[in-house]
Amino acid sequence: MLLTQDEVAKRLRCSPQKVKRLRISGQLAYVPGRPVLIEEADLEKYLEGIKRQAKPAIPQKEKSGKPVLEDAGVLARRIWLARRNFQLSKPNRGN
């Protein structure tokens, strides 16, 4: 089944401009013309490509008793949040 750019935008819950950017960048295949048409199979292929798989839960300790290190992204986010909360909790000086 062929879909128009506006129909694809409604399905993706985004703007038609976003769909156009996806087409131009080569992430979403399309049939050129007026109107631009996108096959439903190509839309499904795009969606499968952007899906993220759930990561397994990180155990707190291995059987050897050593703690398991966190993922670098998770650790960076925790540090960023701690710094932000520290800055928010500091009293304003100079006012």
C-alpha positions in Angstrom: 0.0 0.0 0.0 1.3 3.4 -0.9 1.0 6.3 1.6 1.4 10.1 1.1 3.9 12.1 3.1 1.1 13.5 5.3 -0.3 10.0 6.0 3.2 8.9 7.1 3.6 12.0 9.3 0.3 11.1 11.0 1.4 7.5 11.6 4.8 8.7 13.0 3.1 11.5 15.0 5.5 14.0 13.5 5.4 16.9 11.0 5.5 16.4 7.2 8.8 18.3 7.3 10.3 15.6 9.5 9.2 13.0 6.9 10.8 15.1 4.2 14.1 15.3 6.1 14.0 11.5 6.5 13.5 11.0 2.8 16.2 13.5 1.8 18.7 11.9 4.3 18.1 8.5 2.8 16.6 7.0 5.9 13.2 6.5 4.4 12.7 5.1 0.9 10.1 6.8 -1.3 8.6 7.0 -4.8 9.3 10.4 -6.3 6.5 12.4 -7.9 3.6 14.6 -6.9 2.5 13.6 -4.3 5.6 11.8 -2.9 4.6 8.2 -2.1 6.0 5.9 0.5 5.4 2.2 0.6 4.1 0.8 3.8 6.8 -1.9 3.8 9.5 0.9 3.6 7.9 2.6 6.6 7.9 -0.6 8.6 11.5 -1.2 7.6 12.4 2.3 8.9 10.5 1.7 12.1 12.3 -1.6 12.7 15.6 0.2 12.1 15.0 2.8 14.8 13.6 0.6 17.5 15.8 0.2 20.5 16.1 -3.1 22.3 15.7 -3.1 26.0 19.0 -3.7 27.9 19.0 -6.4 30.5 19.1 -5.2 34.1 22.5 -4.8 35.5 23.0 -7.0 38.5 24.3 -5.1 41.6 27.1 -7.6 42.4 28.6 -10.5 40.6 29.0 -13.9 42.3 32.6 -13.0 43.1 31.4 -10.1 45.4 32.8 -7.3 43.2 30.4 -4.6 42.2 29.5 -4.4 38.6 30.3 -1.1 36.9 27.4 0.9 35.4 27.0 1.8 31.8 28.9 5.0 31.0 25.8 6.8 29.8 23.9 5.9 33.0 26.8 7.0 35.1 27.2 10.3 33.2 23.5 11.1 33.7 23.7 10.4 37.4 26.7 12.7 37.7 24.9 15.4 35.7 21.8 15.2 37.8 23.8 15.3 41.1 25.7 18.5 39.9 22.4 20.1 38.8 20.7 19.3 42.1 23.8 20.7 44.0 23.6 23.9 42.0 19.9 24.3 42.7 20.3 23.7 46.4 23.0 26.3 46.8 21.7 29.6 48.2 22.0 32.6 45.9 24.9 34.8 46.9 25.1 38.4 45.9 21.4 39.2 45.9 
